[in-house]
Amino acid sequence: MFRPLRYVYSTCRMTLNLPSVVRMSDTSNPTEVDFSYVEIPRYNIDKPQALETRKARLMYQSRKRGMLENDLLLSTFAKKYLDSLTEEQTMMYDRLINTVSNDWDLFYWMVEKQPTPKEYDNEIMDMLKKHAKNEDRLTLRQPNLQ
């Protein structure tokens, strides 16, 4: 009856004795590694890709940001505008959502709480800012994945 609890307790006791971050070297001796700052790998935006494939990827990435505020704003923006964007505009949008490493920065630029850096201040950002204002006062809901 109490076996699952004993198992959980013993597993926790074992893991408490392990170093927090361990990497196995070639000699199979554990070595401590400092992962206090890990840079997120950047997506290769310039990788050749068909426009429809790029738009499909951007639709998914707009919905799955990891921050609910951006999920909501970017997914509804993508649903409304992505199909009508030109290839150049699609590349601008791709660069915007895939090179900014901090989602809070992106959010603050969209809601105009911080100034947008020059490299991201373009027509797509202007469209995003207008979309974020929600001047029609519509209830925004993430679109369903297809």
C-alpha positions, 0 to 999 in steps of 0.5 A: 500500500505504501510502496509507491511512497517509499519508492518516491522517497528513496528516489528523491534521496538518491537524486539529492546526493547527485551533483546538480549538473554533470557531464560525462567526459571521454574518460567517463569521469563526471565533470561539473559544468556551469550552466548558469547561462546557456545561450539559446541556439538561433534558428537559421532564418536564411536557410532556403525554404519554400514560402508555404513551408515557411508560413506554416512553420511561422504559424506554429511558432507564433502559437507556441512561444512559451509566453501566453501574452505573445502566444495570444498576440502573435498567433492571432496576428499570424492567423489574420495576416500571414497568408497575405504577407509577401515573401519579403514581409514573411522574412521580416516576420521570421527574423523578428520572432526568431532572432529576438531571444527575450520574449518580454522584449518582443512583448514590450515592443508590441505594446509600445512600453519600450522603444523598438530597436532599429533593426526590428522597426519595420512594417511588420512591427508596425502591423503588430503594434496596431494589432496589439492595440486591438482598436476594435476591442475584439476578444482574442482567442488562439486559433486552432492548430490545423 
